[in-house]
């Protein structure tokens, strides 16, 4: 059985997610179900992934993944139920987890994002505050606040502070992700300006700015 899991991991390294799914079918151990859900999500079966991760109710990492998947599907009540349960698991059994602070933070950030859509900013910001206390060096609570504010100066301040917390090795992926998000936001140009000063390429900046202008029906 262990060999099957290693074979599935080898398939994933080759981007053969369907092959890994075939190998993992019928297995019920936690590592296999976590990987199976990842493979299902990679081939576009987000509902299947959510169902797979839901088979691990005592695993906070699986709760996080299931919650995120349900949120992407628009199943907000199911998403919040998974994320709330994950938070309770980490808080009540902290010794079980290798990085409980990071995991608790990730659960609370994901819960905050869902709550922002369904419960309003007050509940969402309370959850972000809890996330910031769980992992004080994280940039992500500040990033989410920067995305949400309609005040361009506030967005600049928040994002500048957040960028100072991003490890250098993670900065390229961070810049790429936030560049794509900025093209969708009302304060996108202000955010793109900050990203440019922290290493975003001029080409990526200009492409995102053109997308922003198109969405806001402004001349390029």
Secondary structure, 3 states (H helix, E strand, C coil): CHHHHHHHHHHHHCCCHHHHHHHHCCCCCHHHHHHHHHHHHHCCCHHHHHHHHCCCCCCHHHHHHHHHHHHHCCCHHHHHHHHHHHHHHHHHCHHHCCCHHHHHHHHHHHHHHHHHHHCCHHHHHHHHHHHHHHCCCCCHHHHHHHHHCCCHHHHHHHHHHHHCCCCHHHHHHHHHHHHHHHCCCCCHHHHHHHHHHCCCCHHHHHHHHHHHHHHCCCCC
